[in-house]
Amino acid sequence: MSDSDRSVTKYWINSAVESKKIEVFSNEYFIACAIGGAVACAPTHSMVTPLDLVKCRRQVNSSLYKSNLQGWKTIIKTEGAGAIFTGVVPTFFGYGLQGAGKYGFYEFFKKKYSDAVGPEFVAKYNTAVYAAASASAEFIADIFLCPLEAIKVKKQTTIPPKVPVFGNFASLYSGIVPLWFRQIPYTMVKFASFEKIVEKIYETLPKKKEEYTALQQTGVSFTGGYIAGILCATVSHPADVLVSLVNANKKPDESTGKAVGRIYKQIGFKGLWNGLPTRIFMIGTLTGFQWLIYDSFKIYIGLPTTGGH
């Protein structure tokens, strides 16, 4: 594409955005938020696949690698350089779908629940609204994510990696309950703490949110997202360990509940925290960038950034 073609394309894109301003809380708004969620989540989760790979393997077998660096060196030496991105394809599509559901439905339920309880309740207890909206959104989003998460974990925890084999389609959902236990608290903390952190940041700043530039507002989004990521990674980590172990080690004739009980007996309470430092770094980084990308996307299409209202 020539420079003139790029200029023409950019002109028509900008004209389209300016000529059709999206009304906040319209159907177009919720669809745009879903698209923004997919754009934010698919590449960020894919970016940290090497960290996720070592984390999952250490969760399944804590003695496999002494450190992340040693894990990457071993993987590259025994499986090839490209192997550190094992599972990136199901990660990209799985978390793209999940991101669309999570962000789109969050905005939808936040509006619906706020209308249901009224402005006085929201003014006093907005954290409860954020938590309820994010929990509802994540419940739906995980239905999209679960099959691809199962494929990802199975592929990452099989050494050497190979195309995973599942007995039937239903077995792809064998980890849905542990996934809900991991993702719903995770997302409740992620969204509610983000909203409150951003709110507090703007309260401490000398000017109103609207008086700051787009770059400054997205900087606040990144900061709030990173802190929220650290909090939600810690809260959801035990369930994350169980999801990895259930997807990797569940027996064909075993219920999810029995699998969780058997695995917990093997690893104990201490084992639920295997790989936590890695996950804190991973989730903090990707959550910060997710909010940065998501709010940058919203600004680009003419919508306000999230939080601080």
C-alpha positions as CSV (number, residue, x, y, z in Angstrom):
1,M,0.0,0.0,0.0
2,S,1.4,3.4,-1.0
3,D,1.6,6.4,1.3
4,S,-1.3,8.1,-0.6
5,D,-3.4,4.9,-0.2
6,R,-2.6,4.9,3.5
7,S,-3.6,8.5,3.8
8,V,-6.9,7.9,2.0
9,T,-7.6,4.8,4.2
10,K,-6.9,6.8,7.4
11,Y,-9.1,9.6,6.2
12,W,-12.1,7.3,5.6
13,I,-11.6,5.5,8.9
14,N,-11.4,8.8,10.8
15,S,-14.4,10.2,8.9
16,A,-16.4,7.1,9.7
17,V,-15.7,7.4,13.4
18,E,-16.5,11.1,13.4
19,S,-19.7,10.8,11.3
20,K,-21.2,8.0,13.4
21,K,-20.4,8.7,17.1
22,I,-21.3,5.7,19.2
23,E,-23.8,6.5,21.9
24,V,-22.7,5.3,25.3
25,F,-24.7,2.2,26.5
26,S,-26.3,1.6,23.1
27,N,-26.0,-1.8,21.5
28,E,-23.2,-0.4,19.3
29,Y,-21.4,0.6,22.5
30,F,-21.5,-2.9,24.0
31,I,-20.4,-4.4,20.7
32,A,-17.5,-1.9,20.5
33,C,-16.5,-2.8,24.1
34,A,-16.5,-6.5,23.2
35,I,-14.3,-5.8,20.2
36,G,-12.0,-3.8,22.4
37,G,-11.8,-6.6,24.9
38,A,-10.8,-9.1,22.2
39,V,-8.2,-6.7,20.9
40,A,-6.8,-6.2,24.4
41,C,-6.8,-9.8,25.6
42,A,-5.8,-12.0,22.6
43,P,-2.3,-10.4,22.0
44,T,-1.5,-9.8,25.6
45,H,-2.1,-13.4,26.7
46,S,-0.3,-14.6,23.7
47,M,2.7,-12.4,24.5
48,V,3.2,-14.1,27.9
49,T,2.9,-17.6,26.5
50,P,6.5,-18.5,27.5
51,L,5.9,-17.5,31.1
52,D,2.6,-19.3,31.1
53,L,4.2,-22.5,29.6
54,V,6.8,-22.7,32.4
55,K,4.2,-21.7,35.0
56,C,1.8,-24.5,34.0
57,R,4.6,-27.1,33.9
58,R,5.9,-26.1,37.3
59,Q,2.3,-26.2,38.7
60,V,1.9,-29.8,37.4
61,N,5.5,-30.8,38.5
62,S,7.2,-28.4,40.9
63,S,10.5,-30.2,40.6
64,L,10.6,-30.0,36.8
65,Y,12.5,-26.7,36.6
66,K,14.4,-24.8,39.3
67,S,13.5,-21.4,37.8
68,N,11.8,-19.8,34.8
69,L,15.2,-19.1,33.1
70,Q,16.3,-22.7,33.6
71,G,12.9,-23.9,32.3
72,W,13.3,-21.8,29.1
73,K,16.8,-23.0,28.6
74,T,15.7,-26.7,29.0
75,I,12.8,-26.3,26.7
76,I,14.9,-24.6,23.9
77,K,17.6,-27.2,24.3
78,T,15.3,-30.3,24.2
79,E,12.3,-29.1,22.2
80,G,13.6,-26.2,20.0
81,A,13.4,-22.4,20.3
82,G,9.9,-22.2,19.0
83,A,8.7,-24.5,21.7
84,I,8.6,-21.7,24.3
85,F,5.5,-20.5,22.5
86,T,3.7,-23.9,22.9
87,G,0.0,-23.3,23.2
88,V,0.0,-19.8,21.7
89,V,-2.7,-20.6,19.1
90,P,-5.4,-21.8,21.5
91,T,-4.3,-19.0,23.8
92,F,-4.9,-16.3,21.2
93,F,-8.3,-17.5,20.1
94,G,-9.4,-18.6,23.6
95,Y,-8.6,-15.4,25.3
96,G,-9.7,-13.3,22.4
97,L,-13.2,-14.9,22.8
98,Q,-13.0,-14.6,26.5
99,G,-11.9,-11.0,26.4
100,A,-14.8,-10.1,24.1
101,G,-17.3,-11.7,26.5
102,K,-15.6,-10.3,29.6
103,Y,-15.4,-6.7,28.6
104,G,-18.5,-6.5,26.5
105,F,-20.8,-8.2,29.1
106,Y,-19.1,-6.3,31.9
107,E,-20.2,-3.0,30.4
108,F,-23.6,-4.4,29.7
109,F,-24.2,-5.8,33.2
110,K,-22.7,-2.7,34.9
111,K,-25.4,-0.6,33.1
112,K,-28.2,-3.0,33.8
113,Y,-27.4,-3.5,37.5
114,S,-26.8,0.2,38.0
115,D,-30.3,0.9,36.6
116,A,-31.8,-1.8,38.7
117,V,-30.5,-0.6,42.1
118,G,-30.7,3.1,41.4
119,P,-28.2,6.0,41.5
120,E,-28.3,6.3,45.3
121,F,-27.2,2.7,45.8
122,V,-24.5,3.0,43.2
123,A,-23.1,6.2,44.8
124,K,-22.7,4.4,48.1
125,Y,-21.9,0.8,47.0
126,N,-20.5,1.1,43.4
127,T,-17.9,-1.6,44.3
128,A,-20.7,-4.1,44.7
129,V,-22.1,-3.2,41.3
130,Y,-18.6,-3.6,39.7
131,A,-18.2,-7.0,41.4
132,A,-21.6,-8.3,40.4
133,A,-21.3,-7.1,36.8
134,S,-17.8,-8.6,36.4
135,A,-18.8,-11.9,37.9
136,S,-21.8,-12.2,35.6
137,A,-19.7,-11.3,32.6
138,E,-16.9,-13.8,33.5
139,F,-19.4,-16.7,34.0
140,I,-20.4,-16.3,30.3
141,A,-16.9,-15.5,29.0
142,D,-15.5,-18.7,30.5
143,I,-18.0,-20.8,28.5
144,F,-16.2,-19.5,25.4
145,L,-12.7,-19.9,26.9
146,C,-12.9,-23.4,28.5
147,P,-12.5,-25.7,25.5
148,L,-9.5,-23.8,24.2
149,E,-8.0,-23.5,27.7
150,A,-8.2,-27.3,28.0
151,I,-6.4,-27.7,24.7
152,K,-3.8,-25.2,25.7
153,V,-3.0,-26.7,29.1
154,K,-3.0,-30.3,27.8
155,K,-0.6,-29.2,25.0
156,Q,1.7,-27.3,27.4
157,T,1.9,-30.0,30.1
158,T,2.6,-32.8,27.7
159,I,6.4,-33.3,27.2
160,P,7.2,-33.3,24.3
161,P,4.1,-31.3,23.2
162,K,1.7,-33.0,20.9
163,V,-1.8,-32.5,19.6
164,P,-4.0,-33.3,22.6
165,V,-6.5,-36.1,22.4
166,F,-9.9,-35.8,24.2
167,G,-12.5,-38.5,24.6
168,N,-15.4,-36.3,23.4
169,F,-16.4,-32.7,23.3
170,A,-17.8,-32.8,26.8
171,S,-14.4,-33.6,28.1
172,L,-13.2,-30.2,26.9
173,Y,-15.5,-28.8,29.6
174,S,-14.2,-31.0,32.4
175,G,-12.4,-28.0,33.9
176,I,-15.2,-25.5,33.7
177,V,-16.0,-25.5,37.4
178,P,-12.3,-25.0,38.5
179,L,-12.1,-22.4,35.7
180,W,-15.1,-20.5,37.2
181,F,-13.5,-20.7,40.6
182,R,-10.3,-19.3,39.2
183,Q,-11.7,-16.7,36.8
184,I,-14.8,-15.3,38.5
185,P,-12.9,-14.1,41.7
186,Y,-10.0,-13.1,39.5
187,T,-12.3,-10.9,37.3
188,M,-14.3,-9.5,40.2
189,V,-11.0,-8.3,41.8
190,K,-9.6,-7.2,38.4
191,F,-12.5,-5.0,37.5
192,A,-13.7,-3.7,40.9
193,S,-10.2,-2.9,42.1
194,F,-9.3,-1.3,38.8
195,E,-12.3,1.0,39.0
196,K,-11.6,1.9,42.6
197,I,-7.8,2.4,42.0
198,V,-8.5,4.7,39.0
199,E,-11.1,6.6,41.0
200,K,-8.6,7.2,43.8
201,I,-5.9,8.2,41.4
202,Y,-8.0,10.9,39.9
203,E,-9.2,12.0,43.4
204,T,-5.6,12.7,44.3
205,L,-4.7,14.6,41.1
206,P,-5.2,18.3,40.9
207,K,-7.5,18.3,37.8
208,K,-10.6,16.6,36.7
209,K,-10.3,13.4,34.6
210,E,-11.7,15.2,31.5
211,E,-8.9,17.8,31.7
212,Y,-6.1,15.3,31.1
213,T,-4.9,14.2,27.7
214,A,-5.7,10.8,26.2
215,L,-2.1,9.8,26.8
216,Q,-2.3,10.8,30.5
217,Q,-5.6,9.0,30.9
218,T,-4.3,5.8,29.4
219,G,-1.3,6.1,31.7
220,V,-3.7,6.0,34.6
221,S,-5.4,3.0,33.1
222,F,-2.1,1.1,32.8
223,T,-1.1,1.9,36.4
224,G,-4.5,0.9,37.8
225,G,-4.5,-2.2,35.6
226,Y,-1.1,-3.3,36.8
227,I,-2.0,-2.9,40.5
228,A,-5.3,-4.7,39.9
229,G,-3.4,-7.5,38.1
230,I,-1.2,-8.2,41.1
231,L,-4.3,-8.4,43.4
232,C,-6.3,-10.7,41.2
233,A,-3.4,-13.0,40.4
234,T,-2.9,-13.6,44.1
235,V,-6.6,-14.2,44.8
236,S,-7.1,-16.6,42.0
237,H,-3.9,-18.5,42.1
238,P,-5.0,-21.7,44.0
239,A,-7.8,-22.2,41.5
240,D,-5.3,-21.6,38.6
241,V,-3.1,-24.4,39.9
242,L,-6.1,-26.8,40.2
243,V,-7.2,-25.9,36.6
244,S,-3.8,-26.8,35.3
245,L,-3.7,-30.1,37.2
246,V,-7.3,-31.1,36.4
247,N,-6.8,-30.5,32.7
248,A,-3.4,-32.3,32.7
249,N,-4.2,-35.3,35.1
250,K,-8.0,-35.9,35.2
251,K,-8.8,-39.6,34.6
252,P,-11.4,-40.5,31.9
253,D,-13.9,-42.0,34.3
254,E,-13.4,-39.5,37.1
255,S,-15.7,-36.6,38.0
256,T,-14.2,-33.1,38.3
257,G,-14.9,-33.1,42.1
258,K,-13.1,-36.3,42.7
259,A,-10.2,-35.2,40.5
260,V,-9.9,-32.0,42.6
261,G,-10.0,-33.9,45.9
262,R,-7.4,-36.4,44.7
263,I,-5.1,-33.7,43.4
264,Y,-5.4,-31.7,46.6
265,K,-4.4,-34.7,48.7
266,Q,-1.3,-35.1,46.6
267,I,-0.1,-31.5,46.6
268,G,-1.6,-30.1,49.9
269,F,-2.3,-26.4,50.7
270,K,1.3,-25.4,50.0
271,G,1.1,-26.9,46.5
272,L,-1.7,-24.5,45.6
273,W,0.8,-21.7,45.6
274,N,3.3,-23.2,43.2
275,G,4.4,-20.7,40.6
276,L,2.8,-17.6,42.3
277,P,5.7,-15.1,41.8
278,T,5.7,-16.0,38.1
279,R,2.0,-15.5,37.8
280,I,2.0,-12.2,39.7
281,F,4.6,-10.8,37.2
282,M,2.7,-12.3,34.3
283,I,-0.8,-11.2,35.3
284,G,0.3,-7.8,36.5
285,T,2.0,-7.1,33.2
286,L,-0.7,-8.4,30.9
287,T,-3.5,-6.8,33.0
288,G,-1.8,-3.4,32.8
289,F,-1.4,-3.7,29.1
290,Q,-5.0,-4.9,28.6
291,W,-6.4,-1.8,30.2
292,L,-4.0,0.3,28.3
293,I,-5.1,-1.3,25.0
294,Y,-8.7,-1.4,25.9
295,D,-9.0,2.3,26.9
296,S,-6.8,3.3,23.9
297,F,-9.3,1.5,21.6
298,K,-12.2,3.3,23.3
299,I,-10.5,6.7,22.9
300,Y,-9.8,5.9,19.2
301,I,-13.5,5.2,18.5
302,G,-14.6,8.3,20.5
303,L,-15.6,6.7,23.8
304,P,-14.5,7.8,27.3
305,T,-11.9,5.7,29.2
306,T,-13.0,3.3,31.9
307,G,-13.2,4.4,35.6
308,G,-12.9,7.7,37.4
309,H,-16.5,8.9,36.5
